[in-house]
Amino acid sequence: MTQTLTIPEALANLTPDQLAQLPASQLAEVYIDFDQIWTQVKKYHANFDAALELRYREQAIEALQKTSRDFGTAQMEDGRLRVSYLRKRNTSWNQKILTEVAEQLTASGRRVEDFIKIELSVLESKLDTIPSEFTEQVKKAKTDKVGKPAILLSFEKKEESEW
């Protein structure tokens, strides 16, 4: 059906510490191999997801509509296979209308935050433009957390025999 992607067992069983100890030339080889495998896996996965969508979409929509729903999970049987098809709801809100509603709530004496989630943030690019009398307060409100690092390897153009 499709080509099988394999990772050599010796490489697949290496711990992060063992991988970190590899010479740069082997790291380069592993990086290239994994990148190629990952690219293929993502392609295969996307094709498979598209096939599942084609096969079960209409059936799932019908099952949801029978229960007067547009979103949620539909359970189906396909031979011996049990299929759970989740149709997610992605909600977006018109900010102009919500701002008007918030103003009306405030004008009526109600607390906006009792009805509408409000989360304030400052764009990093605008941080230096805040009036000086508010700068210290804004800096106190800011918390930076360390995220997961992204590490990219780039290789000098050398002949393969030099690795």
Secondary structure, 3 states (H helix, E strand, C coil): CCCCCCCCHHHHCCCHHHHHCCCHHHHHHHHHHHHHHHHHHHHHHHHHHHHHHHHHHHHHHHHHHHCCCCCEEEEEEECCEEEEEEECCCCCCCHHHHHHHHHHHHHCCCCHHHCCCCCCCCCHHHHHHCCHHHHHHHHHHCCCCCCCCCCCCCCCCCCHHHC
